[in-house]
Every structure is written in structure tokens, then in C-alpha cells.
Amino acid sequence: ESFIAAWLQVRNTLQLDADGQILNAQDNVRKGTALMYAALNKLPSIAHKLLEAGSNTDLESSSGISALLFAVQQNELSIVEDLCAHQASVFITNNDRQTPI
């Protein structure tokens, strides 16, 4: 995903009603969520807003990557800390059996 496409996904999700189903919607190709795209694109303020709205921290992409693993891979400490403060699991493994820890 390009940065612009990811940003549009995050922005559009924030404009919708955060009832859980829409907030945690996954795209059809990579199964990414707005929270994952915020972590992947180093957008800590957007990630924080999504977490405060109730985003599910433990959903996985089609590669088995959670938002926490995306944040770790991007060395985005503020998002890692925010995800951990919202009880993101450190034990989720991706398809290559990697965890965030």
C-alpha cells in the first residue's frame, strides 16, 4: 500500500461510526485494518485515536501480522507503548512464526 492509500483508509475509518464492526474493518486483499496502516505508516496520533475509539489490537493481516508487530518492525516506540497500554498481545505470531518480542 502506498502512504496515500493507507492514509485515506485511516481517515475514512475515523469518519465512520466507531461501532466496532466498522472500526475494525479489514481490507479485502491484505486484511489490514486502519490501526495496522497507522502503525505501518508511523502515524502515532492516528493510532492513538483508533485505540481510544476501541480498535481491536489483536486482529491479524493475511500474513498474520498484528498492529503491534507492524509497529515493532517500524521501530515506532510510541505506537508500541500505546498498543501495550491497550493490552495488545505480544504472543501473536505471524505466518513466519515471528512475534513482536
ZALOTOR-604350 format. One line per 4 residues: number of its first residue (from 1); their letters; for each residue x, z, y of N, C-alpha, C. Coordinates in Angstrom, 2 decimals, always signed. Example, Ala and Ser with C-alpha at 12.3 -4.5 7.8 and 13.67 -1.06 7.14 Angstrom:
2
1 = AS = +13.19/+7.80/-5.69/+12.30/+7.80/-4.50/+13.20/+7.80/-3.30  +12.85/+7.08/-2.25/+13.67/+7.14/-1.06/+12.90/+7.87/+0.03 .
//
This chain:
101
1 = ESFI = +0.83/+0.00/-1.18/+0.00/+0.00/+0.00/+0.88/+0.00/+1.25  +0.49/-0.74/+2.22/+1.21/-0.71/+3.49/+0.80/+0.54/+4.27  +1.60/+0.90/+5.24/+1.28/+2.06/+6.06/-0.06/+1.87/+6.75  -0.33/+0.68/+7.26/-1.60/+0.42/+7.97/-2.78/+0.60/+7.02 .
5 = AAWL = -2.69/+0.04/+5.83/-3.79/+0.17/+4.87/-4.01/+1.63/+4.50  -2.91/+2.36/+4.31/-3.03/+3.78/+3.96/-3.66/+4.56/+5.11  -3.22/+4.28/+6.32/-3.79/+4.98/+7.48/-5.28/+4.69/+7.61  -5.68/+3.45/+7.41/-7.10/+3.11/+7.50/-7.90/+3.84/+6.44 .
9 = QVRN = -7.34/+3.97/+5.25/-8.02/+4.71/+4.19/-8.22/+6.17/+4.61  -7.18/+6.79/+5.12/-7.28/+8.19/+5.56/-8.27/+8.32/+6.70  -8.15/+7.46/+7.70/-9.04/+7.53/+8.86/-10.49/+7.33/+8.45  -10.76/+6.36/+7.61/-12.14/+6.11/+7.18/-12.70/+7.29/+6.39 .
13 = TLQL = -11.88/+7.92/+5.57/-12.34/+9.07/+4.82/-12.71/+10.21/+5.75  -11.90/+10.43/+6.78/-12.18/+11.51/+7.72/-13.47/+11.28/+8.49  -13.85/+10.03/+8.69/-15.07/+9.73/+9.44/-16.32/+9.94/+8.60  -16.16/+9.98/+7.28/-17.31/+10.13/+6.41/-17.63/+11.60/+6.20 .
17 = DADG = -18.81/+11.87/+5.69/-19.23/+13.22/+5.40/-18.35/+13.80/+4.30  -17.76/+14.95/+4.55/-16.84/+15.57/+3.60/-17.62/+16.42/+2.59  -18.41/+15.77/+1.74/-19.20/+16.50/+0.76/-18.51/+16.62/-0.59  -17.24/+16.30/-0.67/-16.52/+16.40/-1.92/-16.43/+15.06/-2.62 .
21 = QILN = -17.55/+14.43/-2.90/-17.54/+13.14/-3.58/-16.86/+12.09/-2.73  -17.22/+12.02/-1.46/-16.62/+11.03/-0.58/-15.20/+11.45/-0.21  -15.01/+12.73/+0.06/-13.70/+13.24/+0.46/-12.66/+12.97/-0.62  -13.06/+13.04/-1.87/-12.13/+12.87/-2.99/-12.22/+11.49/-3.63 .
25 = AQDN = -12.82/+10.54/-2.92/-12.96/+9.20/-3.47/-11.58/+8.60/-3.77  -11.50/+7.90/-4.90/-10.26/+7.25/-5.30/-10.42/+5.74/-5.20  -9.36/+5.07/-4.73/-9.45/+3.62/-4.62/-9.51/+2.99/-6.01  -9.98/+1.76/-6.07/-10.22/+1.10/-7.36/-8.98/+0.65/-8.09 .
29 = VRKG = -7.88/+0.48/-7.39/-6.68/-0.07/-8.02/-5.74/+1.03/-8.50  -5.29/+1.84/-7.57/-4.27/+2.86/-7.91/-4.85/+4.26/-8.08  -6.14/+4.40/-7.87/-6.82/+5.69/-7.96/-6.26/+6.70/-6.95  -5.77/+6.20/-5.82/-5.25/+7.08/-4.77/-6.38/+7.64/-3.93 .
33 = TALM = -6.16/+8.84/-3.42/-7.11/+9.48/-2.51/-6.51/+9.49/-1.11  -7.33/+9.83/-0.14/-6.83/+9.94/+1.23/-5.72/+10.99/+1.31  -5.86/+12.08/+0.57/-4.83/+13.12/+0.57/-3.52/+12.58/+0.01  -3.59/+11.81/-1.05/-2.38/+11.20/-1.62/-1.72/+10.25/-0.62 .
37 = YAAL = -2.53/+9.43/+0.04/-1.98/+8.49/+1.03/-1.38/+9.24/+2.22  -1.97/+10.36/+2.60/-1.40/+11.16/+3.69/-0.05/+11.72/+3.28  +0.07/+12.19/+2.04/+1.35/+12.72/+1.55/+2.38/+11.60/+1.42  +1.97/+10.49/+0.85/+2.88/+9.36/+0.64/+3.42/+8.81/+1.95 .
41 = NKLP = +2.59/+8.84/+2.99/+2.97/+8.27/+4.28/+3.40/+9.32/+5.31  +3.67/+10.53/+4.83/+4.21/+11.60/+5.67/+3.35/+11.88/+6.89  +2.08/+12.17/+6.64/+1.12/+12.46/+7.71/+0.62/+13.90/+7.55  +1.45/+14.89/+7.93/+1.08/+16.28/+7.67/-0.19/+16.75/+8.38 .
45 = SIAH = -0.45/+16.29/+9.58/-1.66/+16.75/+10.27/-2.91/+16.21/+9.59  -2.84/+14.99/+9.09/-3.98/+14.41/+8.36/-4.15/+15.13/+7.02  -3.04/+15.38/+6.33/-3.12/+16.10/+5.06/-3.75/+17.47/+5.28  -3.35/+18.15/+6.34/-3.91/+19.47/+6.62/-5.42/+19.40/+6.87 .
49 = KLLE = -5.85/+18.43/+7.64/-7.29/+18.28/+7.91/-8.05/+18.02/+6.61  -7.49/+17.19/+5.75/-8.14/+16.90/+4.47/-8.21/+18.14/+3.59  -7.14/+18.91/+3.57/-7.13/+20.15/+2.78/-8.14/+21.15/+3.33  -8.19/+21.30/+4.63/-9.15/+22.22/+5.25/-10.59/+21.78/+4.98 .
53 = AGSN = -10.80/+20.47/+4.84/-12.15/+19.96/+4.56/-12.51/+20.11/+3.09  -11.54/+20.48/+2.25/-11.84/+20.73/+0.84/-11.38/+19.67/-0.13  -10.40/+18.87/+0.23/-9.89/+17.86/-0.70/-9.40/+18.50/-1.99  -9.65/+17.83/-3.10/-9.15/+18.28/-4.39/-7.65/+18.00/-4.45 .
57 = TDLE = -6.85/+19.04/-4.60/-5.40/+18.89/-4.59/-4.84/+18.35/-5.90  -5.62/+18.38/-6.96/-5.08/+18.07/-8.28/-5.56/+16.76/-8.89  -6.18/+15.91/-8.10/-6.52/+14.58/-8.62/-5.23/+13.80/-8.83  -5.26/+12.85/-9.76/-4.07/+12.07/-10.08/-4.32/+10.58/-9.86 .
61 = SSSG = -3.28/+9.89/-9.43/-3.35/+8.43/-9.29/-3.30/+7.81/-10.68  -3.39/+6.49/-10.74/-3.32/+5.81/-12.04/-1.97/+6.02/-12.72  -0.96/+6.42/-11.95/+0.37/+6.73/-12.50/+0.51/+8.21/-12.83  -0.57/+8.95/-12.65/-0.55/+10.38/-12.94/+0.08/+11.21/-11.85 .
65 = ISAL = +0.25/+10.64/-10.67/+0.91/+11.35/-9.57/-0.13/+12.07/-8.71  +0.12/+13.36/-8.49/-0.75/+14.15/-7.61/-0.24/+14.08/-6.18  -1.04/+14.56/-5.26/-0.62/+14.60/-3.86/+0.65/+15.44/-3.71  +0.76/+16.52/-4.48/+1.94/+17.37/-4.40/+3.19/+16.61/-4.84 .
69 = LFAV = +3.11/+15.86/-5.91/+4.28/+15.09/-6.35/+4.64/+14.02/-5.33  +3.63/+13.37/-4.73/+3.92/+12.41/-3.66/+4.67/+13.09/-2.52  +4.21/+14.27/-2.11/+4.85/+14.99/-1.00/+6.28/+15.39/-1.35  +6.50/+15.83/-2.58/+7.86/+16.19/-3.03/+8.75/+14.95/-3.01 .
73 = QQNE = +8.25/+13.85/-3.54/+9.03/+12.61/-3.58/+9.41/+12.13/-2.18  +8.56/+12.42/-1.19/+8.81/+12.00/+0.18/+9.59/+13.06/+0.98  +9.96/+14.16/+0.32/+10.66/+15.27/+0.98/+9.89/+15.76/+2.20  +8.58/+15.84/+2.07/+7.71/+16.25/+3.17/+7.33/+17.72/+2.97 .
77 = LSIV = +8.25/+18.61/+3.37/+8.12/+20.04/+3.11/+6.85/+20.64/+3.69  +6.45/+20.23/+4.88/+5.25/+20.82/+5.48/+4.00/+20.50/+4.65  +3.94/+19.30/+4.08/+2.79/+18.96/+3.22/+2.89/+19.72/+1.90  +4.09/+19.83/+1.34/+4.29/+20.60/+0.11/+3.80/+22.03/+0.31 .
81 = EDLC = +4.23/+22.66/+1.40/+3.81/+24.04/+1.68/+2.30/+24.15/+1.85  +1.71/+23.20/+2.55/+0.26/+23.21/+2.77/-0.49/+23.03/+1.45  -0.03/+22.11/+0.62/-0.66/+21.90/-0.69/-0.55/+23.16/-1.55  +0.61/+23.79/-1.55/+0.79/+25.01/-2.34/-0.10/+26.14/-1.81 .
85 = AHQA = -0.25/+26.21/-0.49/-1.13/+27.22/+0.10/-2.59/+26.98/-0.29  -2.91/+25.75/-0.66/-4.27/+25.40/-1.11/-4.34/+25.29/-2.63  -3.43/+25.99/-3.32/-3.41/+26.12/-4.78/-3.22/+24.81/-5.55  -2.44/+23.88/-5.03/-2.14/+22.66/-5.79/-1.31/+23.05/-7.01 .
89 = SVFI = -1.62/+22.47/-8.14/-0.91/+22.78/-9.37/+0.49/+22.17/-9.36  +1.46/+22.98/-9.73/+2.84/+22.49/-9.86/+3.12/+22.01/-11.29  +2.12/+22.09/-12.15/+2.31/+21.76/-13.56/+1.75/+20.39/-13.97  +1.14/+19.66/-13.04/+0.61/+18.34/-13.36/+1.80/+17.39/-13.58 .
93 = TNND = +1.78/+16.67/-14.70/+2.85/+15.72/-15.00/+2.35/+14.30/-14.78  +3.23/+13.45/-14.26/+2.85/+12.05/-14.10/+3.06/+11.32/-15.42  +2.85/+10.02/-15.42/+2.97/+9.23/-16.65/+4.39/+9.22/-17.22  +5.37/+9.57/-16.38/+6.77/+9.66/-16.84/+7.16/+11.09/-17.16 .
97 = RQTP = +6.16/+11.98/-17.23/+6.33/+13.40/-17.58/+7.12/+14.18/-16.54  +7.07/+13.74/-15.29/+7.71/+14.47/-14.19/+6.69/+15.40/-13.54  +7.17/+16.54/-13.08/+6.35/+17.49/-12.34/+6.97/+17.65/-10.95  +6.24/+18.27/-10.03/+6.80/+18.49/-8.69/+7.95/+19.49/-8.67 .
101 = I = +8.09/+20.31/-9.71/+9.14/+21.34/-9.69/+10.36/+20.98/-10.50 .
//
